[in-house]
Amino acid sequence: MTQIETPKSAWAPFPIELLWQRRWPPAAMLFWSRIGEIKGLSRDPVAADFWSGNKDRSKPACQALADLLFAAGRGEEAIAALMLAADPGQPHTFEIMLPPLDFMIEQLWDGPTASVSRPQARQRIDLWWRAAQGDFKNDQRSIFFITYLTMPDQETGSHELPTRRALGKDRQQDETDQPGLIVIPKRNGIALSRAPGFNDLVDLKVPLVVARDLDVARATLLTEYPHATTAIDLVLRSLRDGQPVRLKPLLLIGPAGVGKSRLVRRIGDLLGIGVYRYDAASASDNMFGGSPKAWGNTTPSAPARAIQQFRIANPILMVDEIEKTGTSSHNGRLWDALLPFLERETAARYRDVSLDTELDLSFISYIATANSIDALPAPLKDRFRIIKIPAPRLADLPPLAANVLKEFATDNGDQAFIWPLARDELEVVAQIWEKSGFSIRKLQKIVAATVDARNATAARH
């Protein structure tokens, strides 16, 4: 059997990843997407305040989320919420989260394949400590933007904050001037009393998330998905740094359990963009496009709900297991309802039957997943770019096992990490995984059982 190298941890805790966000909006988007996957956690009561753009409303919303997350045992996400609540104008808001952040940095493995090195993280957190000491008390900008401006430039090596005069010529790069799109024009003259959460979007310039550090995102994905290098390059090839994220419709196909859905969510995390999941397997009608306004329980289209939930104009909408949707045309089919959204010209003037108004949905990215495309109708396949996700190989086990351990630590709310698998543990995992057909889903169960066995043995001693 192939010898397996014992993996080191090549990942960083979520709050450490947040340190690399250049502005508050993308940091908030990354956080919002992350907590959206936590079962039983309701974000609705604070959503309006969180995304209000007003510090007096947003900061308390972040604090409220932190309290909920701590109560749910989600320590990393709670610390991230406190990071978003930090205000350079109020130095005391940094005090609670900085000690745990220091602890997380000390736990980082500083090896050649680490996604974040300890010195890099230390350099950034030192700026946050300066903020806690009041060094930026008169600065109205977010700590994320201050950190971005203060970090050494690769060419000049300067550590100094740019002067306000120097910033003047690049003011368009400030976090208050990000690109946006009016999704619901006011000229349509609508009253959305029966659609909570949509009234405040009327004639509002909804932010467009801009692609940043694509080389870092690509390197991270290649580390986490070593079996899908070609697919990752095909997915990212249309994106450009500094331009709004917008992907052509993509259809990821591959055997069950190879990580297609998680890959989509991870792409969203690294791009700082929300991923709205639509479960095709449970759909047996055309409700994807919304239900008529006259219905008592009328529901806007899935793309409209994605924008309303994430408060950005270009979320990723993932249609999961698209081949498993209902095929009867009695109540309409998902496949037919999806077609208009995949054409940008049509999506830019889509009339939502529930909101009874025209929406600009042209910047939404659609990614579908499937085990097979044999049953899909030709018009649908013609509109998607089909990308194959191969099954992993035995040689891919070390980084994949490390990723599984990272997920366990995150799910448990741990602020440190679960120790990497020992060589003998990894060899046993390899034998079982090879017999199971190299499914990542099954690998998660195998690694979980291995960790449980390790903990049981440790408890007896």
N, C-alpha and C positions, 0 to 999 in steps of 0.2 A: 504494500500500500504506500502511496505517496507520503513522504514526510511532511508534516505541517509545522510551520513556524508559529511559535506562540505569539499572538498579537499584543501589541501595546495599544493603549487608548489613543486614538487619533482624532478624538472629538472634543469639543468644549461644551460645558454646561450652557444651557439656553441664555442665561443672563450675560455670560461672557460673549456669546455671539452677538447679543444686542449692542455691545459696546462698539461694534464696527458699523452700526447704522449712522449715516451721515446727517440725518435730520430726524426731527420728532415724528413726522407723518409716516415715513417708511418703518421706523421702529414700532410705532403704534400698530401699523398694519401687520407686521410680522407677529407681534404679540396677540392681536385680535384673532388672527388665523390660528395661532397655536391653541388658545383657550377655547376656540370654537369646537375643537375635537374632544373636549372634556365632557363626558356624559354627566347630565344632571346639573350643569352649571348654566344658569340663565344670565345672559348678557343684556337682555332687553331693557330691564329697568334703568340701566346706566348708559345705554347706547347713545341716546341723544346728547347727553352731557359729555360723554367721552369724545365724540366727534364734533363737538360744537365749535372748536377752534378758539374757545374762550378759556383762559387759564383758570379763572375762578370757578368754572363749571367742570373743566376737564380733570384738573388735579384731584378734587374730591372723588370723582368717579373712579380714578385710578386707585385711590386709597380704599374705596369700597370694594373694588375687585380684589385688591390685595388681601383684605380681611376674609373675603369669601374663599379665596384660594388657599390661604393658610388653614382655614377651618376644614377644607376638603383634603388637606394633606398634600397640596401641590406647592411645595416650597420653592422650586425654581421659578415657576410662573408667578408666584406671589412676590418674589424679589424683583422680577421683571416689571411687575405692576408698580412697585415702589420706585423703580428707576424712571418710569414714565412720569411719575408724580413729582420727581425731583425738579426743583426750580432754583436756578442760580441766584435769583433775587431773594430766596429764603434758604440760607445755608443749612438750617436745621433739618430740612427735608432730605438731606443726603445721609444723615447720621445712622439711620436704622439699617440701610441696605449695604453700607460700605464694608463692615466687618465680614458678613457672609460672602461678599464678592471677593474680598481678600483671601478668604479660606478657599474658595473655588479656584482662584488663580494658583494657589500653592499646590493644588491637586493636579494641575495640568501636567501631562507628559510632554516634555520638551524635546522630542525626538524628531528625526528627519521627515516623518510622515504626519506629524501633528498638524491639524488644521489651523491651530492658533498656538503660538509659542508663548511661554511664560513671560519673557522680557517684553514682547509686544503688548500683552495684556496689562502687564504692570505699568508700562508707559502710559497707557490710556487711563487706567484707574487712578494713577497719580494726579491726573487733571481733575478727576471727580473729588479727590481729597482736597485739592486746592479750592474747589467750589464750596466744599463743606467748611472751609476756613474763611470764606467770604471774598475770595480773590475776584470773583466775577459778579459781585452783588449788584453792580450797576448795569449789567449786561442783560438786555431784554430777550436775547436769543436762547434757544434751548441748549442744554449741556451737550446734546448730541452734535449740534452744529458747531459749538465752540470747540469740541474735541476734534471734529473733522478739520477745522481751520488751523488748529494749533499743532497737529501732528506733523512731524518732519516731512518736508517735501523731498521726494526721492532725488531730485536734481540738486537742490540748494542745501539740503540738510538743515534748514532753518527751523528752530523751535518756537519762534516768536509769533504772537498773534498779529495778523495783518492789520495795518492801520485802517481807520475808517475811510480815509481818502483812497487807499488802495482797494478797499472793498467797494467803493462807489462805482467804479467802472464795471464791476462784475455783480452788481446788485441783483441782476436778473437770476443769479444762482442762489439767492437767499431762499430759505425754506418757505417764505410767504409767497413766492412767485412761481410755484410749480405749475406745470401745464394742467389744463382741465378741459372738461367737455360739458356743455349744457345738455343733459339727457332728456329733460322734460321742459321744452320751451313754454314760456308763459303765454305766447300767442295762441296756444291751443285752447285757452280759456276753460280750464277744467276745475272741478271741485272733487277732491279726493277724500271726502268725509268717511267713506266706507273702506278706505285703504290706509290704515294707520302707518305712519312712517314715510309716506310718499309726498305729503303736502309740502314738507320743507325742502323737497328736491326740485320743486317747480322753479324754473328759471335760475337754478343754482349751478354755478360752475363746479361740477363734481371733479375732484382731483384725478389725474391720470398718473399711475405709478410709473416711474422712469427706471429703466434698467441701469443698474450700477454694478461695477466690479464683476463683469461676466466671466472674466478669467478665473476669479476666485470661486464663483458658483460652479463653473465647469470642473475645476480641480476637485472641489468637494464632492460633486456627484460621481466623478470617476473613481474616487476613493471608496465611496459608499456603494456604488453599483459597478464593480469591475467587470461584470459580465455583460454590461449594456453600453459599452463605450461608443459604438457606432450610433446607437439610438439616441444617446445624450447629445452627440454632436448634431444630429439631424434635427432634434427638437430646438436646440439653441441657435442654430445657424442664422435664423432670420432676425435675431435680436441685435441691437446696437447700443453700446453704452451711451447714456445721455438721451436716449429716445424712449417714448412711452412703450411699455410692454404690450405687444400685440402679436399673437401667434396665428398662423394659418391653421384651419381646422386639422387636427391630428387624430389618428386612430391607432392606439397602441395595441398590438396583438401579441399573444404569446401563451404558453401553457399556464394553467391555473397555479397560483402560488409563487410566481416569479417576481412579484413586487411591482406590478404595473400601477396599481392605485396609489401605493405609497410613494412611488417615484413621482407621480403627479403632485402629490401633496408636498413632497420635498422640494420640487422645483418652485412651487409657490412660496415656501418658506425662504428659500435662498434669494428669490427675486423680491421678497418683501411684499407679496401680493396675496390676496385672499383666494382660496379655492372653495367653490360652492359645489358640493357633491349632489348629483341627482341619481337616485338608484333606479336604473332602467329595469332591473329584474322585478321590481314591485309595481311597475307601471303597466297598465292595461288599457290606456286611453290616450287622448291627445292633450291632457292637462298641462303638459310642458309649456304649451303656448298660452295658458291661462284659461279661465272659465268666464262665460258671459257676465256682463255687469248686472243683468237682471236676476241672476241667481242669488239666493239668500246668503250663501257661503262663498261668494265669488272670490277667486284667487288670481292675483296677477301672474304673468308668465314667470317661468323659472329664471330667465336672464334678468328680468326686472327685479325679482326678489334678491338675486345675487348682488346687484348694485345697491339695493336698499340696505342689505345686511352689512356689507363691507364698506359702504360709503366711498367707493371709488368707481370710476367709470370703466375700468378695464380689469375686472376680476377674471380668474380662470373658472370656467364652468366645466366640471368633470361629469360626463355621462358614463356612469360605471356599469359594466357588463351590458353593453348596448345590444348584444345579440340575444339576450335573455328576455327582452321585453315582450309583451303580449302582441300577437300577430293578427288578432281579429280586428276588422275594420268597423265593427258595430258602433263602438264609441270613439272611433278614431284611433290612430296609432301614433306612438311616440316618434317613429321614424318619419312620418309625414309632417308632424308638428315641428320637428327639428330643422327641416330643410330650409325654411326662409331665413333662419338665423345664420346659416352658414355662408350666405351671400352677403358681402359687406354692403352693397348698394341697397339691398332689401332691408338689412338689419338697421341701416341708418335712418330708415323711415318706417319702422315697424309699428303698426297700430295694435296696441294691447287691448284685447276685448274686455278685460276686467276694468282697467283704468279708463277705457274709452278715450284714449288719446294716443298721439303718435310719439314714439320714443326713438332716441338715437342710441342704439345698442351696438354700434359698429366696432367698438374697441374691445368687446369681450372676446376672450380666447376660448375656443371649444376643444377639449381633449376627451375623447371617448376611449374606453378600454373594452377589450373582447378577447375571449379565448380562441374564437374562430369567426371568420367573416363570411362563411359559406351561405348563411341564411339572410344576410343583409341585402336589401334591394340595391340594384345597380345605381340609381340616382344618388343614393346616400354614399355609396363607396366612391363615386366619382368626385364628391365634394370634400372628402377627407384625404389627407396624405397618410398613407398606411406605413407604419413603422413597426418592425418586428422587435420584440424583446425576447432574447434567447434565455433558455434556462441556465442558471449558473453552473460552474464546474467545481470539482473538488479543490482546485487551486485557488478558488475565490473564497473558500471558507474563512480564513483568518479575518479579513476585513468585514465580511458579512456577520460573523459571530460577534465582532467588536461592536457593530452597529446594533445588533440585537441586545447586547448588554447595555448599551446606551439607552435604548428605549425602556428597558426594565428600570433603570435608575430614574428616568424621567417619570415613568408611570407611578413609581413609588414615592415620588416627591423628594428623592434624595438630592442633597446639594453636592455630594462628592461623586463617587462612582462605585460600581460593582467591580471587584477585582477581576482582571482578565482571566480567561480560562488557562489553566496550567496545561503543559504539554500532554500529559496523560489524559486529561479531561477532553482536550481538543481531538485527540486521536480516537477516543470512544465516540465523540460526537460525529466525527468524519465517517466512521464505519456505519453508524445508524443512518446518517443523512444520505449516504450513498445508496443504501438499500431502499430509502423512501423516495428516491427519484429526484433529489436536489431541489425540492420545493422550499422556498424561503418561509412560507407559512408553517411548514412542518419543522423547519430549522428553529423557529421561535419556540415551538413546543419542546423540542429536544434540548435546547439550551436552558429553557426554564426548568425542565426536569433535572438537568445537570446541576444547576445552581441550588435547587431545592435539596438535592442529595448532598451537596457540599455543606449546606447550612445544617442539615440534620446531623451529619458526621461531626461538625464543629460543636454542635450543642451537646452531643454525648461526651465530648472531651472537656 
